[in-house]
């Protein structure tokens, strides 16, 4: 099965009309994954036996018209709980953890008949921008196997880019869906905070985390996001707002004529020349289609990264207290007393980046420094949100580059945390304000041929305008039709 030659709706019709069986499709999917996996390393755990069994059951039952993902192989990031299927968060401390329940997003997909082919690699506890912080191995970018796939949802992005699956679930705390989407030349959507339940997501920064999809096309993304969205009684931060049928409003009549696009001048400061050129061409293209483009300012953008790392690390410090070697997860051997259990289990179980963020968060929350760091960062967060509010008074969407560069070489930045953190400078403000945002393929670098992502930011709960803008750009360019050799075509 060449996933670059089809889409979700077509596959659904083919399954429903028995042009292909769920068993055949699932087997072909695993054959494709196994062919690529030694090079790409997208998956921590494959779910072949259970997936094939479920596919056979679906074939016996038949495909329902209203179950769009019935019999469709998809992948799940390994910080999202899957009942009976190992969920590690790419950490040694959870390397043998088997959840006893499904995350709400997985439960919704199960009710829709999806086939979970496996759990994808990530930076440990979703802390990173390259997937090099996984406790197990580094995932490789299918466009260039010497480069990173981005992070933290690098495994999910690489699986889609390599043509292993049509879509993979990811999580986005500060850009962890959008940055890998940009680096891999695919579509990645972070919905509005609260649009999708966080129940069953291994927490990093609870006021930032949001689940979303990495897909090959905008329409597939809209269809899949609708399935997982909606209020959940288990998650008090999930919204009561009605979930629109975003995909139904994507058609040939969708256009951007008269769309007011804001382009922050700060989003062009410090980005590489090759990225700048691709984004400028993308904006010129949208303008030629009738969009109105204005330069604006988001003056507090430069404070986003330092404020984010204080706030998110503080939340991580609190969330990761539960991993103590007592109730579940890794426990150090040959310990002498209870304190030894705590100290050695966490020392041996957590990686360097996780320890760094726990220490930063604990310091920021400590009695002597709370006002100087955490409280001040919280005020900056409000200022960043106000910047967006001011721009959205007169504009429909905000556009710019997803990342300041294309995918960098494996090992190039892993020993420089400050440089690594600055990769998120254009994505973290969105999470600070809880806005919906997408990265859509914009073109390729003239310098190294790697993909460049265009970031589209919308008003709260206005995913429709984000999808519409992305869809018009996608359908009037040919960027999304190109794939790495591993994807099945050139």
N, C-alpha and C positions, 0 to 999 in steps of 0.2 A: 504494500500500500504506500503510495507516494502522497503524503499529506499536503505537499505543495501543489497538487493538482486537484484538490477538492476542498470542501469546507464543511462545517457542522451540519448545515441544512441539507446539503447534497448527500452526505453520509447517512443522515437520518432517513431520507427518502429511499436510499439504496437498501438500508436495513429493513425498512418497513415493507418495501416491495420485493424483498428477498433476492435482490441482485447480488448481495453478499450476506453471509451470516455473521452474527456476532462472534462466533467461534473462529471463523476464518479471519475476520478483521483483527481480533485479539492476538491470534497466533502470528499473523503478519507483523503486528506491532512489536511483539517480543522479538521476532527474528530481526527486525530493523534495529531495535535497541541493542541487542547482543552484538550486531555487526559494528555498531558505533562505540559501544561503551568502553572498550579498552582505551580508546583515544580521548573521548569526551569526559567520561567519569561523571555523569550527571546524577546517577542514582546511588543512594546509600543502601536501599533495600528494594529488591524486586518482589512482586506479589503474584508470581506467575501461576502457581497452583490454584490459589483462590480465584484469580481473575478468569482462568480458563473454565473453572467450575461454574462461576456466575454467568459467563458467556453462554455456556451450554443450557443453563436454566432459562436465560432470556430467549434463546432460540426456540425452546420448547413452548414458552408462554406466548411469544410473539411480541412485536414492537407496537406500543400504543402511540397514537397520533400526538397525544399531549405530553409524552415523555421524550423530550428532545435529545437527552443524553443517554437514553436507554441503549445499551450495547456499545457505547462510545468509550474507547480507552482514553483516559486522562491521567495526569500525575498530580501528586500532592506534596507540597513542601514538608520537610520532615520536622517541622515544629508545630504541625497541626495534628491533633490526636486522631488516631484511627484504631478503633476497637480491635484488639487481637493482632494488630500489625505493629511491629516495633516502631517506636517514635523516639528519636534520639536527640533532636535539636543539634545534631552534629557535635555532640559533647560526650566525652568519656564518662561523665557523671551520670548520663542517661543511656549508655550504650546498650543496655539490655532491658530497657523499660518497655513493657507491653501495656498500653492503656486498657482500661475496662469500659470505656465509653467513647463514642465518636464526638468530635467537634460538631457544632451545629451546622457548619457549612458542609461537612462530610455527610451528616445525616440527611440534609436536603438533597444532596447529590445521590445518595443511596436511594432515597425515595423516588428519584428521577431515573434510576436504573443505570447510573454510570458504572464503568469498570475501572477500578483503581489499579493501574499497572505497577505502581510503586511510589516510594518516598524519595524525594530529590534532595541533593546535597545543598548545604548552606554554610555561611559563616556561623560559628558556634553561638547558639542562642540568638541568632540573627544579628550579631554584632560584627559588622564589617562591610566593606564595599568591594570585595574581590573574590569571596569564597575561599580565600587562602587560609582563613582562620578556622576551617573545619578541622575537627580533631582526627579525621580519618584520611582525607586526601583533598587535593585541589582539583576543582572542575576546570576544564579547558574550554576556550571559546571556539565553537565550530568554524568560525570564519578564519581563524588563525590559532592553531593549537598551542602556540607559544605565548598566547595572551590570555588574560583573565576574562571571565564571563560577567564580571561585575558581581555585586552582592547587595544584600545577603541572599537574595533568591536566585543565585547564579545557576544552581542545578536545574531549577524549573525553566529558566530562560534558555539554557543550553539544550535542554531536552526538546523544546519547541523549535529552536533554530536548527537543530540537527535533523528535524523531521521525525522525531520519535513519537510525538503526540501532537494533536491539534491545540491542546491547551494544558496549562499546569497552574495549580494554585500557588500563590505566593503571599507573603506578608510585607507590608511597607510601614516602617517606623520613621525613616528619614529619607526615603528614596529607594528602598530595597526591592521594589517592583520596577520602578521607572528606570533606574540606572542600568540594571541588567537588560531591560528591554532595549535601551539605547545601544548598549555595547553589542547586542546580538542581532540588531536589525529586525526586531519584532514589536508587537503592540503590548504595552503594559499599563493597566489602569489601577489607580488607587482611588476607590470611591470616597465620598464624603465620610468623615468620621461618624460612626453610628449607623451608616447605611447597611453594614454587614455585621452580624454578630461576631464577637470575639470569644464566645464561649468555646472552650476546648483548644484555644491557641496558647501555646507555651509563652507566657508573658515576658516581654522585654521592657517596653515603656508603655504602660497601660493607657495613658492619655494620648498616645501617638499611634499605637499599633492599629493597622487596618488590613483586612484580608482583601485580595483582589486576584485578577487573572492575568497571566501572560499567554498571549495567543498570537497567531499569525496574521489575523485580519481583525479589523475594527468591528465588523458585524458579529463575528464569533464571540468577541469579547463582550459585546452588549448582551447577547443571548445568554451567555454563561453567567454574567454578573447578575442578571435578573433572577436566575434560579437561586443564587445564594443570598440574595438581599432580603431585608424585611426584619420586623421586630422579633425579638426573642426574649421570652420571659426569664431566661437564664442570664441575660446581659442587660443590666439596667441602663447602660449607655446606648443601647440600640434604639434606633428611631422608630416612632409610630407612623411616620410618613408613608403614604402609599408608594409602592414600587411601580414606576411606569414601565411600559413595554418600549424600551429604548429602541430596540432593533426595528420595530414596526414603523418607526418614523424615519428610518434610514432607507431612502429609495432614490430613484433617478432624479426626483424633483428637489432633493436636498441640495441647498446651495448656501453660499456665504455672502451673497450680494447684500451689502448694507451692514454686514456684521462689523461691530466695533471691536477691533483688536488692539489691546494695549501691549506695548513692547517696552519693558523696563530697561532703562539705560544701564542699570546695575548688572543686568543679565548678559551684557556684552563686555563687561570689565574682567579681564584676566582669562578669558577663554582663548583657546588656541586658534590660530589663524585659519586652519583647515576647517574647524568646526564653525567658526564665524562665517566663512564663505557659504557653507551648506545651509546654515540657518537663514542667512540673508537671501539666498536664492528661494528658499521655501516661503519666506515672507513676501518676496516679490511675486511669487506664483499666486499666493492667496489674494494679493492686491489686484492682480490681473483678472481675477475671478469676481471682483467687485467688493472685496472686503475693504474697510476703512482702517488704516493703521496709524496709530498715534504713539509717539514716544512719551513715556511716563517715567515717574520715579517711585521706587519702593525704597525709601532712604535707610530703613533699618535692616536691609538684606545682609549687610556685612556683619551684623551682630548675630545672625541666625545660627551659624555653626557653633560658636562658643556657648551661646545660651542653650542651644539644643543639647549639647553634650553634658552640660551641667544637669539639666532637667531630666533627660532620658537616662543618664547614668544614676541619678538619684532614685528614679523609679526602679531601675534594674537592681540597685543595691537592696531595695526593699523586696522586690519580687523573687530574687534569687536566695533569700534567706532560707527558704524551704529545703534547699539542697544541702543537707547537713550530715548525710551518711546514716541517718536514723530510720526514717520512715520508708524511703525507697531510693533507688538509684545506687550509684557506686559507693562502697564503703572501703576505706583503707584497711589493710590487713596488719596483724601483729600490733594492734594498738594497746596502749597501757591503761588509759582511763577515758572518761567521757570527753574531756577537753581534747585529748589526742585524736579521738574519733572526728570531732568537728574540724580541727585544724588540718589534719593530714588528708581527710576525705576531700575537703575543698581545695587544698593545695595540689593534690594529685589529680583531682577530677576536673578542675577548671583549667582552661587554656590561658595564655598570657593576656590576650585582649579582654577576656571576660574579667579576669582579676583586675586589670587596669581600670575598667569601668566601675567595678564594684568599689574599688578604693576611692576613685574620684567621686562617686555618688555618696559614699559614706562620709567622706570629708566635707562635701557640700552640705550635707544634712546635719553635721555635728553642731553642737550648741554654740560654739564660738564663731562659726562661719556661715550659719544659715542665712542671716540677713545680708551678709556681704556677697554671697554667691547664689544660693537657691532663690531667695526672695527677689534679688535683682534680676536674675534670669527670667523669673516668672513675669516681671514687669515688662521686660523686653519682648517676651512672647505676646503680650497684649498689644504692644506697639506695632509688632509685625502684622498682627491680625488687623489692626486699624489701618495700616498701609494698604492692605488688600481691599478693605471695605471702601476706602476713599477712591481707589481706582475703579472698583466695580460700580460706583455710582453712575459712571458715564461710559462704561465698556462692558462688553459681553464676555470676553475671555482675555486671558493674559498668555502671551506666547514668548518663548525663548528656547535656548538650548536646554536639553536635559542635563548634560554634563559638560564640563569645561574642556574635556578631551575625549578622544576615542579610547577604546580598551587598551590598557597599558600591558607591558610584558609581565609575565609571572615572575615574582621576586623583585620587581623594580621598586616597589613602594612598601613592602610588608614590614621593613625595619624602620620606617619613618611614620609613626602614627599621626603626626600633625599633617603631613602631606596627604595621607590616606583620608583623614577626616575632612579635609578641604575639598575632596571630590564631591561631597554632598552639598556644597554651598548653594547650588541652584534648586535643590530638591527639598531640603529640610524646612524652609519657610512654609511650604505647603502643609506639612504635618503640624507645624506650630499653630497654624490657623485652622486645621481640620478640613481643608478644602478638597474637592475632587480634582484629580490631575492625571493626565495620560502622557506617555511617551509613544510617539508614532514614528516609524522610519521616515527620515527626511532626505537621505542621500548618503553618499559615501565620501570619505576623506580623499582629497587629491594627493595627500602625502603618503598614506599607507593603505588606502583601499578599504578601511574598516567602516562599519556603519556609524551614522550619526543620528541621534534622536531629537525630534522636535517636541518640546514639552508644552502641553495645552492645559491651562489651569482655569477652572470654572468657579462660579458662585456656589455657595453651599447648597447641596442637593440639586444642583443643575447639571447633572451628568449628561442630560440630553444635548445641551449645547456643545459640551466637550466632544461627545460622540459624533455629533453632526459635523463639527469642524474637522475632526480627524478623518471622518468618512469621505468628505469632499476632497480633502488633500490626497487621501489614499486612492480614490477612484479616478483622479485626474492626473496622477503620476504613475510611474511603473516601478517605483522603488520596492514595493512589497512583493513584486513578482520575482525578484532576484533572491537567490539562496546560496549558502555555502555549498561546496561540493558534497559535504556530508548530508545536506538537506535533500539531495536527490536530483538537483538540476543546477544549471548555471545561468 
